[in-house]
Amino acid sequence: MQTLAVLEVGHAALGVVRSPPGTTALQVASRLFVVWGVLRTSPAAPLARVGPLGLETLAGAWGATEVVRYSFYAAKGAPGAGGPALRALTALRYSLFLVLYPLGVASEAALLWRSLPAAAAGALSLRMPNALNLAVDFHALCWAALAAYPPGFYSLFSHMLRQRRRALGGGAGRSGRGTERPGAGAGAEAGGRGRLSPPRD
């Protein structure tokens, strides 16, 4: 199901939703890197934990984000949209990310950190020679991803805060009108999927 999120990048690029394509692509890429990379480095990878952070906290942050986000879309698109239900969903969408986005990002980073030994042993790397004549060092990609988390988190979380002020602080929250979505994932996004995966707005 997470893989289908690539459609959201296309929606943003084509203007179907009012979302920055770059922000959306970054959050979706973060989630796919975890799903198709980190969690496949070894049979034990899905069970890895760093303190309380692990697959459970990641799935919780991503899941809660998407339930709220799509409930908001459904309520906003329903005939005669408005009223207390839409106002409540708007408030949830643009408030829960304050907790869910950091939780999702921290969970992703924790799983990524625990995957480093398996990646260093060659998991998911592509060595030369091969039919593609291409070498891919997954261990190096993991380190690059870890290095990208701090600036990525700052950029996307700041974007979410601006979206929140626009939706709730300027009257948009009262009418249920905000941007269609600012971007995973987790978040990071119950208003990131943190983007980074959790939550996408």
Number of C-alpha atoms within 10 A of each C-alpha: 4 14 12 9 18 14 12 19 24 15 15 22 17 12 12 12 18 16 21 15 19 14 22 30 23 20 30 31 21 24 30 18 19 18 15 13 19 27 19 18 25 16 9 12 18 18 13 18 17 13 7 10 18 23 20 14 19 29 18 16 34 33 21 22 33 26 13 21 26 15 15 25 15 13 19 20 11 11 8 8 14 16 12 12 14 23 21 14 23 30 20 17 29 26 19 20 33 20 18 32 37 24 24 37 32 24 27 33 23 21 23 24 17 20 24 19 13 18 24 16 12 15 19 19 17 15 12 11 9 9 6 8 9 10 12 12 15 22 20 14 15 22 14 11 16 15 12 12 17 11 10 19 22 11 13 28 25 12 15 26 16 13 19 25 15 17 23 20 12 11 13 17 22 19 17 24 17 21 15 15 21 26 34 37 37 40 41 41 43 38 34 42 37 40 35 37 35 41 40 35 39
